[in-house]
Amino acid sequence: MTNAVRHAQHSPDAEVTLHMTEHLLVASVGDLDSRPITPAEAGRAAGQGLRTVADLARTFGGDVRIEPSSGGCGKTVVVRFILPQGTP
């Protein structure tokens, strides 16, 4: 969410969604800023927040994807975490 606020300043809105199943947590942040971003580029930024999130996701067997917005304008950063067995 911090990246959407800092780097998508021309986007008036950002949407955060969380989805959880028995073994998976998916967090996504979408904005209307048409400028693309890749995890490699985000890693060069001052805060390196997306890189930290990607490292954390990989620790839990997950990943980070950057997808075009379903509405055709903007992008969505999707982070998947595989949850350990026994997670409530």
MARKE-396969 format. One record per residue (C-alpha): chain; residue number from 0; residue in three letters; x, y, z. Coordinates in Angstrom, 1 decimal. Example, Ala and Ser with C-alpha at 12.3 -4.5 7.8 and 13.67 -1.06 7.14 Angstrom:
// MARKE-396969
+-------+-------+-------+--------+--------+--------+
| vexnu | timar | marvo |      X |      Y |      Z |
+-------+-------+-------+--------+--------+--------+
|     A |     0 |   ALA |   12.3 |   -4.5 |    7.8 |
|     A |     1 |   SER |   13.7 |   -1.1 |    7.1 |
+-------+-------+-------+--------+--------+--------+
END
This chain:
// MARKE-396969
+-------+-------+-------+--------+--------+--------+
| vexnu | timar | marvo |      X |      Y |      Z |
+-------+-------+-------+--------+--------+--------+
|     A |     0 |   MET |    0.0 |    0.0 |    0.0 |
|     A |     1 |   THR |    2.9 |    2.3 |    0.8 |
|     A |     2 |   ASN |    4.1 |    2.0 |   -2.8 |
|     A |     3 |   ALA |    0.7 |    3.0 |   -4.2 |
|     A |     4 |   VAL |    0.7 |    6.1 |   -2.0 |
|     A |     5 |   ARG |    4.3 |    7.1 |   -2.8 |
|     A |     6 |   HIS |    4.6 |    6.1 |   -6.4 |
|     A |     7 |   ALA |    1.1 |    6.2 |   -7.9 |
|     A |     8 |   GLN |    0.4 |    9.8 |   -7.0 |
|     A |     9 |   HIS |   -1.6 |   10.3 |  -10.2 |
|     A |    10 |   SER |   -4.0 |    7.6 |   -9.1 |
|     A |    11 |   PRO |   -6.9 |    8.9 |   -7.1 |
|     A |    12 |   ASP |   -7.7 |    5.5 |   -5.6 |
|     A |    13 |   ALA |   -6.0 |    2.3 |   -4.5 |
|     A |    14 |   GLU |   -7.8 |   -0.9 |   -3.7 |
|     A |    15 |   VAL |   -6.6 |   -3.4 |   -1.2 |
|     A |    16 |   THR |   -8.0 |   -6.9 |   -1.1 |
|     A |    17 |   LEU |   -7.2 |   -9.9 |    1.1 |
|     A |    18 |   HIS |   -8.3 |  -13.5 |    0.4 |
|     A |    19 |   MET |   -7.5 |  -16.4 |    2.6 |
|     A |    20 |   THR |   -8.1 |  -20.1 |    2.2 |
|     A |    21 |   GLU |   -7.0 |  -23.0 |    4.3 |
|     A |    22 |   HIS |   -3.4 |  -22.9 |    2.9 |
|     A |    23 |   LEU |   -3.1 |  -19.6 |    1.1 |
|     A |    24 |   LEU |   -3.2 |  -15.9 |    1.9 |
|     A |    25 |   VAL |   -3.4 |  -13.5 |   -1.1 |
|     A |    26 |   ALA |   -3.0 |   -9.8 |   -0.6 |
|     A |    27 |   SER |   -3.3 |   -7.4 |   -3.5 |
|     A |    28 |   VAL |   -3.0 |   -3.7 |   -4.0 |
|     A |    29 |   GLY |   -4.3 |   -2.1 |   -7.2 |
|     A |    30 |   ASP |   -3.9 |    1.5 |   -8.5 |
|     A |    31 |   LEU |   -4.9 |    3.4 |  -11.6 |
|     A |    32 |   ASP |   -1.4 |    4.6 |  -12.4 |
|     A |    33 |   SER |   -0.5 |    3.4 |  -15.9 |
|     A |    34 |   ARG |    3.2 |    3.5 |  -15.3 |
|     A |    35 |   PRO |    4.5 |   -0.1 |  -15.1 |
|     A |    36 |   ILE |    6.7 |   -1.5 |  -12.3 |
|     A |    37 |   THR |    8.6 |   -4.7 |  -12.0 |
|     A |    38 |   PRO |    9.9 |   -6.3 |   -8.7 |
|     A |    39 |   ALA |   13.5 |   -5.7 |  -10.0 |
|     A |    40 |   GLU |   12.9 |   -2.0 |  -10.5 |
|     A |    41 |   ALA |   11.1 |   -1.7 |   -7.1 |
|     A |    42 |   GLY |   14.2 |   -3.3 |   -5.5 |
|     A |    43 |   ARG |   16.3 |   -0.2 |   -6.6 |
|     A |    44 |   ALA |   13.9 |    2.2 |   -4.9 |
|     A |    45 |   ALA |   14.9 |    3.9 |   -1.7 |
|     A |    46 |   GLY |   12.7 |    1.9 |    0.7 |
|     A |    47 |   GLN |   12.9 |   -1.5 |   -1.0 |
|     A |    48 |   GLY |    9.5 |   -2.4 |    0.4 |
|     A |    49 |   LEU |    8.4 |   -4.6 |   -2.5 |
|     A |    50 |   ARG |   11.6 |   -6.5 |   -2.4 |
|     A |    51 |   THR |   11.1 |   -7.1 |    1.3 |
|     A |    52 |   VAL |    7.6 |   -8.3 |    0.7 |
|     A |    53 |   ALA |    8.8 |  -10.6 |   -2.1 |
|     A |    54 |   ASP |   11.5 |  -12.1 |    0.2 |
|     A |    55 |   LEU |    8.9 |  -12.7 |    2.9 |
|     A |    56 |   ALA |    6.5 |  -14.3 |    0.4 |
|     A |    57 |   ARG |    9.3 |  -16.6 |   -0.8 |
|     A |    58 |   THR |   10.1 |  -17.6 |    2.7 |
|     A |    59 |   PHE |    6.5 |  -19.0 |    2.9 |
|     A |    60 |   GLY |    6.6 |  -20.6 |   -0.5 |
|     A |    61 |   GLY |    4.8 |  -17.7 |   -2.2 |
|     A |    62 |   ASP |    5.5 |  -15.1 |   -4.8 |
|     A |    63 |   VAL |    4.8 |  -11.6 |   -6.1 |
|     A |    64 |   ARG |    3.2 |  -10.8 |   -9.4 |
|     A |    65 |   ILE |    2.4 |   -7.5 |  -11.0 |
|     A |    66 |   GLU |   -0.6 |   -7.7 |  -13.3 |
|     A |    67 |   PRO |   -2.4 |   -5.2 |  -15.5 |
|     A |    68 |   SER |   -5.6 |   -4.0 |  -13.9 |
|     A |    69 |   SER |   -8.7 |   -5.8 |  -15.0 |
|     A |    70 |   GLY |  -10.2 |   -2.5 |  -16.0 |
|     A |    71 |   GLY |   -7.4 |   -1.9 |  -18.5 |
|     A |    72 |   CYS |   -5.9 |    1.1 |  -16.6 |
|     A |    73 |   GLY |   -3.3 |    0.7 |  -13.9 |
|     A |    74 |   LYS |   -1.8 |   -2.3 |  -12.2 |
|     A |    75 |   THR |   -2.2 |   -4.7 |   -9.3 |
|     A |    76 |   VAL |    0.5 |   -6.1 |   -7.1 |
|     A |    77 |   VAL |   -0.5 |   -9.6 |   -6.0 |
|     A |    78 |   VAL |    1.4 |  -11.3 |   -3.1 |
|     A |    79 |   ARG |    0.8 |  -15.0 |   -2.3 |
|     A |    80 |   PHE |    1.8 |  -16.6 |    1.0 |
|     A |    81 |   ILE |    1.5 |  -20.4 |    1.4 |
|     A |    82 |   LEU |    0.3 |  -20.8 |    5.0 |
|     A |    83 |   PRO |    1.8 |  -23.5 |    7.3 |
|     A |    84 |   GLN |   -0.5 |  -26.3 |    8.2 |
|     A |    85 |   GLY |   -2.4 |  -25.6 |   11.4 |
|     A |    86 |   THR |   -2.8 |  -21.9 |   10.6 |
|     A |    87 |   PRO |   -6.1 |  -20.8 |   12.1 |
+-------+-------+-------+--------+--------+--------+
END
